[in-house]
Amino acid sequence: MSKIGLFYGPEGGNVDKVAKIVAEKITTKKVEVHLVKETDAEKLKEYSNIIMGISTLGKHTWSSDNSGNDWDDFLPKLNGLDLKGKKIALFGLGDHIAYADFFVDSMGDLAEAIKPTGAEMIGQVSEEGYEFNESRAFVDGKFVGLPLDEDFESDLTEERVEKWLEVILPEFE
Ligand SMILES: Cc1cc2nc3c(=O)[nH]c(=O)nc-3n(C[C@H](O)[C@H](O)[C@H](O)COP(=O)(O)O)c2cc1C
């Protein structure tokens, strides 16, 4: 049975909660879970199938402050990493009411950071069912991954995760 590497951060909040839901719902493959805060990006090389989960906490660039975001050390290390042949799916936590102009922006930033690695991005999601104004995660008419809003739409999370897994799991090797 092939395995999936699930990399996420931060710990203890909504990303953490959803990462556990995602891991629980995957029954056909082994899932190995890693906190990005405690993991070197090189670890990604051990997996062909990768899921990453991130939240948006209002940063505009990864280096714009040093607020101790869990992804601050991990993200720059993607630069120069060769992940060709690997498939990566993203989920992102955000708040579509208070941050309608920046909805799940960090998921978009993460996708940008992954681009140079040569990995194939899978699990893009249509805007259907989402309300927002602007999002850096909305590229070429689709979200780069699965947006989730535990602040205002937590009742939709399970269903959204299930539908998304139905799409990505068959694409994983
Ligand atoms: C300081 C702060 C800034 C935020 N900025 C954004 C934002 O720009 N875009 C967005 O969609 N959500 C934003 N949110 C909402 C969070 O992404 C959302 O609450 C998420 O579920 C937090 O997940 P976490 O607890 O795992 O970090 C912000 C929340 C906080 C507290």
The ligand as a Tripos MOL2 file, in Angstrom:
@<TRIPOS>MOLECULE
LIG
   31    33     1     0     0
SMALL
NO_CHARGES

@<TRIPOS>ATOM
      1 C1         -4.6540   37.5500   12.7760 C.3       1 LIG1
      2 C2         -5.4980   36.7550   11.8240 C.ar      1 LIG1
      3 C3         -5.4270   37.0500   10.4870 C.ar      1 LIG1
      4 C4         -6.1940   36.3160    9.5600 C.ar      1 LIG1
      5 N1         -6.0980   36.6160    8.2320 N.ar      1 LIG1
      6 C5         -6.8250   35.9000    7.3480 C.ar      1 LIG1
      7 C6         -6.7360   36.1860    5.9560 C.ar      1 LIG1
      8 O1         -6.0040   37.0690    5.5010 O.2       1 LIG1
      9 N2         -7.4830   35.4140    5.0940 N.ar      1 LIG1
     10 C7         -8.3270   34.4210    5.5330 C.ar      1 LIG1
     11 O2         -8.9850   33.7730    4.7150 O.2       1 LIG1
     12 N3         -8.4190   34.1440    6.8550 N.ar      1 LIG1
     13 C8         -7.7060   34.8550    7.7610 C.ar      1 LIG1
     14 N4         -7.8110   34.5630    9.1030 N.ar      1 LIG1
     15 C9         -8.7030   33.4630    9.5510 C.3       1 LIG1
     16 C10        -7.9400   32.1780    9.8190 C.3       1 LIG1
     17 O3         -7.2520   31.7360    8.6680 O.3       1 LIG1
     18 C11        -8.9130   31.0870   10.2550 C.3       1 LIG1
     19 O4         -9.4770   31.4510   11.4850 O.3       1 LIG1
     20 C12        -8.2700   29.7220   10.3590 C.3       1 LIG1
     21 O5         -9.2810   28.7630   10.6140 O.3       1 LIG1
     22 C13        -7.1950   29.6470   11.4290 C.3       1 LIG1
     23 O6         -6.6540   28.3530   11.4470 O.3       1 LIG1
     24 P1         -5.5150   27.9750   12.5240 P.3       1 LIG1
     25 O7         -6.1610   28.1890   13.8600 O.co2     1 LIG1
     26 O8         -5.1820   26.5530   12.3120 O.co2     1 LIG1
     27 O9         -4.3610   28.8830   12.2550 O.co2     1 LIG1
     28 C14        -7.0600   35.2890   10.0250 C.ar      1 LIG1
     29 C15        -7.1410   35.0140   11.3940 C.ar      1 LIG1
     30 C16        -6.3750   35.7250   12.2820 C.ar      1 LIG1
     31 C17        -6.4790   35.4070   13.7350 C.3       1 LIG1
@<TRIPOS>BOND
     1     1     2 1
     2     2     3 ar
     3     2    30 ar
     4     3     4 ar
     5     4     5 ar
     6     4    28 ar
     7     5     6 ar
     8     6     7 ar
     9     6    13 1
    10     7     8 2
    11     7     9 ar
    12     9    10 ar
    13    10    11 2
    14    10    12 ar
    15    12    13 ar
    16    13    14 ar
    17    14    15 1
    18    14    28 ar
    19    15    16 1
    20    16    17 1
    21    16    18 1
    22    18    19 1
    23    18    20 1
    24    20    21 1
    25    20    22 1
    26    22    23 1
    27    23    24 1
    28    24    25 2
    29    24    26 1
    30    24    27 1
    31    28    29 ar
    32    29    30 ar
    33    30    31 1
@<TRIPOS>SUBSTRUCTURE
     1 LIG1         1 GROUP 0 **** ****
